[in-house]
Amino acid sequence: MLPRLLTLGATLALVLPAAAHETVATEKPVVMPANTGKPDAFTTLPGFRVERIFFVPKEKFGSWVSITTDPKGRLVVSDQEKKGLYRVTPGKPGTDEPAKVEKLDINITAAQGLLFAFGHLYVSVNGGPGSGVYRAKYDTATDTFGPVEKIKEIRGGGEHGPHALRLTPDGKSLLLVAGNFTQPPENFQHSRLPKNWGEDLLLPRNWDGNGFARGLLAPGGWVAKFDPDGKTWEMMASGMRNTYDFALNADGEMFVYDADMEWDMGSPWYRPTRVCHAISGSEFGWRSGTGKWPPYYLDSVPPVLNIGPGSPVGVDFGYGTKFPAKYQKALFMLDWTFGTIYAVHLEPSGSTYTATKEDFLSRTPLPLTDVTIGHDGALYFTTGGRNTQSELFRVTYVGNEPTDRVEYKDPRNAEQRELRHKLEALHQKVDDPAKAVEFAYPYLGNEDRFIRYAARIALEHQPAKLWQDRVLKEEDPHAFLTGVVAVARQGDKSLEPRLLERLASVDWNKMPERHRLDYLRALQLVMIRMGEPDKQLAGLLVRELDPHFPSGDDFVDRELCQVLVYLKSPSVLAKTIELLKRPTVHTPQPGMADVISRSRQYGPAIQKMLDHAPDQQKIALAFTLRNVKDGWTMDQRKVYFNTFNEARTWSGGASYENFIKEMERNAFENASEADRLAIEVAGLRKPFKPKELPKPKGPGRDWTMDTVLALEPKLKDRSFRNGEKMFAATRCIVCHRFYGEGGATGPDLTQSAGRFSFKDMVESIVLPSKVVSDQYKASVVYSTDGKTYTGKIVSDTKDGITILTDPEDSTKVVEVKRADIDQVKPSAVSLMPEKLLQPLNEDEVLDLLAYLLSRGDPNHPMFKKEPPEPKKGRPKKK
């Protein structure tokens, strides 16, 4: 629904530049209309003026996406594709002096980040000549650039590749941020977050229903530090989705503006665009599909501010602007989709910050891309992206408030930040690890979550034998739970029983509510990282936790439900079904109301989501309950599957419907074969309807047991693809499931090869009535009024029976009241029709049997290698 900038251009090519410093255009500034209410007018805060200083000829100069200032105060901008780099010399603010635009003699394209440092122009390239970090030496005396050299290849590009560059606070190194489709730099020397990162999900995830980021695993988006020559690399932070830009404040703290996955909207795993304080070793919990961590997981770092839907692009602090004091210290953040620049105001809070935002500037449309602060005290920003029209704007302050430079550093809470920095200095192996442990360990119980986090990461970098036993004896709740996370991630796995026994001994009723989510996450991590507990320990934990579910707190109940389902609690199913019976509570996503007021383009679609917002608690509980295989009653099934039917009436992002569909499919597949049929017969789920069935080539023959058995030596060099086709051509797929697809009226054949030999398999097909399982026997029902019904009894209660009369259609049933039944006899004839193989030729019979015996594995030795199927579509134009 919401387009986003992300990264731009994955298949770009180098172009030859124009002559050095060739002036290619000039243009006088144009003051833009503001606050008039007209569609093309800007909305600005009082006293601020917007000027357009250059309208970019798209065909000649491309679409501009990145901007920086050079050592002489001029602007350098990059086209997203193959037009190269340009330098803009703005006229003096407050005059009509024209801007001068030059094409730079630098042989580079597809820049996503620009930075002048260490006598070079550094360029982060996404696509073009190959994703990575490049640099060109800059001679200030001659105002020329040397040859471009690639100092590091970065494996990733397309929509979520390498992005912005920044200088470290000490001025000695550089920082690069990359999106979640980007692999960490090869052979990086160190990671502030220990490298044994994992998905850390207690129950199976579902990938995105539209296939986005399918198979991508942690660490997700990251920030890395590297030396000026690109030789040594260090991972600083990870677990972001797709941060395009980031900035560091005067106190040396890093802030990233992370993207949401708008297709997730409406789901409990949706995470809005947000401002994150990226401390050393931080993990922000992005995981693909449904696996995204909620911000309360204690092994992650929470956001400083949630924004809402959008497309984060350029970011910069207002340092150096001739703005009122409040805005000199603001963090300016650009949103491409909604054409808004936010001013975010940070306030120290412990060792981190809290934040508020205000709309600084907006217009519709305004596809913002990047921002920088000019040496002249103005704020400059570009528009463009995805080949849209680019413009270069300047923002100045012309109001009456003072614009004298203020002190950018904030002395408030400096001691807490300094303490965290001391702990962060231990996010590596040190000469005296015992001393490091003695310093860090006491801060596991600190009231400040960021300090606790920094202390844990410090411990994880030191040998676990120095601190893991100390955690087991810890009495302070905060220190104990934070320490358990460290032991789960780095400790000896033999400690799991002791950890779980200690966790089971914690009195839930005496536990402060703020510790309960931490407790449940710590418990999950022990089982995720160290393995499933034995039955005795699992039973102990169930006895301790069962009485407290449900708790009345939505988030606690989500985590309790996961743990109890994982531990196979006998009561969690019934309790969760009761929660699903509760009246629906529509829970809109954060920030959506703001979007409506801001966007004429997307407001109506967002309003629809607000009016039909999903009940996220019900979705979260139903998602967890899909893993329960046993113990269901039909009444519980009705409540559960009707939850999905209700969920389809709610509105969400592009993947919402597919998420619901996949959850329902998981639950259906986890049901027993008898329950699957009963679910369909009860109308709780639409029965499987195959696409148009293929036809066999033939010619067929009158296949007998002997003639088919004689084919066994030929079960080699078979065609998997044709076997799959014959499974449909013989109508097997109508009644039988095979690897998740097919009807439910007959037995699931996925694991049939584990139960049947070749002879048994042939017999079940050629002579279906010879041996019939009691579970699938047909019955003949005689009613008192002389009617006769033949079929499978799918429900038998005190009130009557339900008979499936057509094995190919689970909706064709007959209900006979108990009082109307005269007699019920077993049928000697199988519901499975005979002569299914008759239309098939020899190769088709062999391919079908190989397909069934292979358990659906195309790499089974019975099959030959087959070329990929040709893609269907229109022929290419010559």
Helices and strands as residue ranges (DSSP letters): E 22-27, E 30-31, E 43-44, E 48-55, H 58-61, E 64-69, E 75-79, E 85-89, E 99-103, E 111-117, E 120-125, E 132-139, E 144-153, G 158-160, E 162-167, E 174-178, E 190-191, E 221-226, E 233-240, E 246-248, E 254-258, G 262-264, E 273-277, E 282-283, G 289-291, E 305-308, E 312-317, H 325-328, E 331-335, E 340-349, E 352-362, E 368-373, E 379-383, E 391-397, H 414-424, H 433-440, G 441-445, H 449-460, G 464-466, H 468-472, H 477-490, G 493-495, H 496-504, G 508-510, H 513-530, H 535-545, G 546-548, H 554-566, H 572-580, H 592-598, H 603-611, H 616-625, H 634-647, H 656-670, H 673-681, H 705-709, G 712-714, H 720-729, H 732-735, E 737-738, E 741-742, G 752-754, H 758-766, G 774-776, E 779-783, E 788-796, E 800-804, E 813-817, G 818-820, E 821-826, H 842-853
